[in-house]
């Protein structure tokens, strides 16, 4: 870690200036300052979304690559660099969910993915979740509160804390309700309980 990062946290104007230099001069030193400061924060955010560490790291790398390529499109008067970067990371996460490329978007403790002996993914794994009709029916079959939490958490990509705040529900209740909902979804989609 550089000496720079040991100093007090820079403000939004500082990061905006760093981005100006990246955009105007392709300044690698400024980019590395941005990377050193924001990459760990982006990864923590993505891990908090239930993404596996390896995929979170890939999404962080992609977000930073987009920052480098699109540096000229950053406008510090519209949003801070942190806001802009977190939005990029969030959108990348949502895109990976939509593509169905992200089996790790589901919590690791639920273990929805199952491989058969041939290494093919079974119908109780991501194929069942990418079958929008089947998934929609399975979610609709859940109790209303559980279906709402599933939609908020995984289709709207809201964190457990955001759901808790929005619904005025204790965080522990959000987590336990989601865990029960996943168990029911798994049974409804032909997986083991």
Phi and psi in degrees as a GROMACS rama.xvg file:
@    title "Ramachandran Plot"
@    xaxis  label "Phi"
@    yaxis  label "Psi"
@TYPE xy
-76.0876  160.023  UNK-2
-59.9859  -32.7051  UNK-3
-54.4479  -42.9892  UNK-4
-74.6544  -14.1731  UNK-5
-77.9922  -17.9568  UNK-6
-74.5435  166.335  UNK-7
-55.7377  152.051  UNK-8
-60.1726  128.871  UNK-9
-68.7041  159.837  UNK-10
-92.7334  178.939  UNK-11
-60.5459  -35.7901  UNK-12
-64.2209  -38.3022  UNK-13
-61.8892  -47.5211  UNK-14
-67.1178  -34.4332  UNK-15
-62.9672  -40.8111  UNK-16
-64.1396  -40.3625  UNK-17
-60.9967  -42.2841  UNK-18
-67.0911  -35.6706  UNK-19
-60.1406  -42.0869  UNK-20
-68.5541  -38.0101  UNK-21
-63.1913  -45.2943  UNK-22
-66.8325  -44.7603  UNK-23
-78.1514  -40.9068  UNK-24
-120.389  4.12305  UNK-25
50.3317  45.9295  UNK-26
-71.4317  108.307  UNK-27
-67.9251  -37.0975  UNK-28
-62.0025  -43.1446  UNK-29
-65.0903  -41.3166  UNK-30
-60.2926  -43.4399  UNK-31
-65.7742  -33.8166  UNK-32
-62.7505  -44.7849  UNK-33
-62.1998  -47.0067  UNK-34
-59.8492  -49.7797  UNK-35
-59.833  -34.1359  UNK-36
-81.8145  -45.6061  UNK-37
-93.784  -29.0308  UNK-38
-57.1419  -47.7407  UNK-39
-63.0978  -34.4182  UNK-40
-68.9844  -40.8104  UNK-41
-63.1564  -41.6411  UNK-42
-64.3376  -42.7406  UNK-43
-60.55  -41.21  UNK-44
-60.6754  -47.838  UNK-45
-66.629  -39.1045  UNK-46
-61.1101  -35.7322  UNK-47
-66.8658  -18.5264  UNK-48
-85.1745  0.824788  UNK-49
90.372  15.6716  UNK-50
-87.1026  141.976  UNK-51
-64.2634  153.087  UNK-52
-56.1149  -44.6253  UNK-53
-63.9351  -42.4508  UNK-54
-70.0447  -37.5059  UNK-55
-59.8001  -43.2678  UNK-56
-61.7804  -42.3155  UNK-57
-61.5815  -43.0544  UNK-58
-66.591  -36.4625  UNK-59
-63.2034  -45.3958  UNK-60
-60.3882  -42.5637  UNK-61
-64.9932  -40.4489  UNK-62
-62.4912  -43.0241  UNK-63
-69.5431  -34.3744  UNK-64
-64.5504  -41.4044  UNK-65
-64.1046  -38.5295  UNK-66
-57.4525  -47.3441  UNK-67
-62.1652  -47.0181  UNK-68
-70.685  -33.3485  UNK-69
-109.765  23.372  UNK-70
-55.0319  -35.6474  UNK-71
-68.3859  -20.5706  UNK-72
-85.8484  -7.57131  UNK-73
-70.2093  132.557  UNK-74
-127.173  103.288  UNK-75
-62.8023  -16.5378  UNK-76
-81.0256  -17.1469  UNK-77
-95.2325  -33.5922  UNK-78
-161.106  154.426  UNK-79
-72.5957  162.474  UNK-80
-60.4388  -41.2655  UNK-81
-59.4633  -46.3679  UNK-82
-60.6945  -44.5307  UNK-83
-61.7176  -45.9813  UNK-84
-67.0899  -42.4006  UNK-85
-65.2849  -34.3876  UNK-86
-65.7076  -41.3149  UNK-87
-60.1119  -47.6797  UNK-88
-62.1777  -43.6231  UNK-89
-61.3065  -44.7516  UNK-90
-64.7362  -37.6462  UNK-91
-62.9899  -41.2654  UNK-92
-62.3063  -47.169  UNK-93
-62.3094  -42.5743  UNK-94
-59.3746  -41.2777  UNK-95
-66.7141  -34.3161  UNK-96
-66.7209  -43.0433  UNK-97
-65.1729  -36.2919  UNK-98
-73.0469  -16.6613  UNK-99
77.7471  9.73784  UNK-100
-80.9655  -7.05842  UNK-101
-112.328  86.8381  UNK-102
-69.5738  -23.7151  UNK-103
-82.3662  0.847821  UNK-104
-69.2058  -18.1156  UNK-105
-90.9806  144.842  UNK-106
-56.9714  141.333  UNK-107
-61.5596  -34.0099  UNK-108
-72.461  -11.3065  UNK-109
-86.6666  -29.5978  UNK-110
49.3988  60.6188  UNK-111
-75.2686  -23.312  UNK-112
-86.9325  132.532  UNK-113
-136.806  131.812  UNK-114
-98.9302  143.542  UNK-115
-87.0212  -175.045  UNK-116
-63.4723  -27.4292  UNK-117
-82.0834  -0.364039  UNK-118
84.8674  -0.290884  UNK-119
-80.2734  147.859  UNK-120
-81.1071  130.951  UNK-121
-78.2715  171.785  UNK-122
-70.6536  -14.0188  UNK-123
-86.6203  -1.35522  UNK-124
-95.6847  -142.323  UNK-125
-66.1731  -24.5048  UNK-126
-59.057  -40.2254  UNK-127
-65.5315  -33.5461  UNK-128
-81.0022  -25.0646  UNK-129
-84.1349  -13.5027  UNK-130
-76.8171  92.2664  UNK-131
-59.5362  -36.7683  UNK-132
-66.4598  -47.7146  UNK-133
-62.9548  -41.7796  UNK-134
-66.3844  -44.3  UNK-135
-58.2433  -43.0448  UNK-136
-65.7861  -41.6273  UNK-137
-64.3495  -40.269  UNK-138
-67.4275  -41.9243  UNK-139
-62.6696  -26.7132  UNK-140
-77.778  -12.8073  UNK-141
-74.0234  158.104  UNK-142
-56.8759  149.357  UNK-143
-52.6347  -45.3741  UNK-144
-63.7565  -41.7486  UNK-145
-67.9211  -42.2454  UNK-146
-61.4268  -40.5016  UNK-147
-63.0999  -43.9226  UNK-148
-65.6989  -40.0206  UNK-149
-60.4134  -46.8618  UNK-150
-62.6139  -43.928  UNK-151
-65.0639  -43.1667  UNK-152
-73.9541  -46.3795  UNK-153
-107.653  -26.3856  UNK-154
-93.1871  -31.4417  UNK-155
-98.2952  -4.47715  UNK-156
58.0738  40.8433  UNK-157
-91.496  143.827  UNK-158
-73.7685  162.43  UNK-159
-59.2963  -38.7247  UNK-160
-64.6202  -41.6164  UNK-161
-62.8636  -41.6178  UNK-162
-63.7855  -45.8038  UNK-163
-56.4122  -47.5116  UNK-164
-65.5553  -44.4139  UNK-165
-65.562  -38.5882  UNK-166
-95.9837  -6.78452  UNK-167
65.4337  35.5096  UNK-168
-111.592  139.223  UNK-169
-58.4753  143.848  UNK-170
-57.6702  -42.5033  UNK-171
-60.8017  -36.4484  UNK-172
-68.5642  -37.6979  UNK-173
-60.3721  -48.8919  UNK-174
-64.2072  -45.5578  UNK-175
-68.2411  -36.3645  UNK-176
-65.9159  -40.8138  UNK-177
-64.0298  -40.31  UNK-178
-61.9055  -44.7091  UNK-179
-64.3403  -40.4136  UNK-180
-62.5479  -41.3102  UNK-181
-65.1176  -38.062  UNK-182
-61.5335  -43.1899  UNK-183
-66.8454  -41.0092  UNK-184
-59.7631  -43.1696  UNK-185
-60.7081  -45.55  UNK-186
-63.2301  -41.7991  UNK-187
-66.3767  -24.7461  UNK-188
-99.5215  11.8258  UNK-189
88.2153  7.50177  UNK-190
-85.0296  172.119  UNK-191
-77.3607  154.083  UNK-192
